[in-house]
Amino acid sequence: MNWLWLVSYFFGGAFAANAVPHLVSGVMGRAFQSPFAKPPGEGLSSSTINVLWGFLNAGIAYLLIAHVGDFHFRSWLHVVPLGLGALLISMFSARHFGQFHGGNSSQRI
């Protein structure tokens, strides 16, 4: 097992998780934050930009997971870095974008 494969799977998981909100927002026709907005990561980008950004992220994830090493979904040694990358970018996104969409509220209903 090459340790660079594990790094690749980690970042593959991060790119895969990052693709989801951009693709979902874009397909729903909603604007969402992207690196191309003004200011970057805070302003809104069009649904078309988000679909393109989401597909680019999904493509990079595919390359990092399927074309680096010999990834196996049944191997915990492969799945754990992928899941950790997805979890960390998801938690970062939840905290960052929550400030714009009310998701950081500590009030309970």
N, C-alpha and C positions, 0 to 999 in steps of 0.2 A: 504494500500500500504506500503510495507516494503521498506525502503530506500536502503537496501542492494540489492534489485532487480534492482533498478535504477543503482547502481554501476556495477552490473553484466551486464546490458544491454549496459552501456557505454563501458566497456571493450570488450563485445561481438562485438560491432560495430567496435572497433579498430582492433580486430583480424580478422574480416571479411574483412575490407578494406586492411589490410596487406596481406591477402591471395591472393588478385587479382594480383599484379605485379609479385609475385613469380610464380603463376600458369600460367599466360600469358607468361612470359619469358620462363618458363620451357617447356610449350607445343610448343612454337615456336622454341625450340631447342637452345635458346640463354642463354649464361651465364649471371648471374646477381648477385649483392651483396647479401650476406646473413650473418647471424651470424657465419657461419661455415667457411667463407673465411679467408684468411690471408692477411692483418689484418682484423679482424672482422668488417663487415659493410662497408668495403672499397674495399677489393679484390673481385674477381669474384668467384662464385661457379658454378658448372656444372648445366646444365638444369635438370638433374635427381634430384640433391639435392634440386633445387628450386621447383620442382613439389612436392617432399616429404614435404618440409617446408611449401609450400602453403596449402597442404591438412591437415597438422597438425594444421595450423592456422584456416582453415575452420572448422575443427572438434571442436576445442576449442570454436570458435564463436558459433557453433551450441549448444554446451553444455551450454554456458553462456546465450544464448538467449532463447532456447527452453526448457531447463530443470531447470531453476531457475525462480521461481515465475510462473506467468500466463501471458506471453507476448501476447499482442494484437496489430496488425499492425494498427488498427483503433483508438487506444488510443494515443493521442499526448503525454501523460505523459510517455508512454513507448518508443515511436519513437524518441522523442527529445534527450534523453541520448544516444541512439544507434547512431543517426545521428551525434551528437556532438563528440562521440568517433571516428567515421569514419572520420569526417572532420578533427579533430586534428591530427590523425596519418597520414592522407593524406597530410596535409600541412607540417608536419614535414618531411615526406618522399620526398615531392617535393623539399624542401629546401636542404635536406641532399644529395639526389641522383642527384639533379640538378647540383651540383658541379662536378660530374663525367661525366655527359651526356650533358652538355651545357644548361641545363634548367634554370639556374639562370641568364642568360644574360638579360640585360635591354635594349638591342638594339631592335628597331622595324624595321620590313621589310617594 
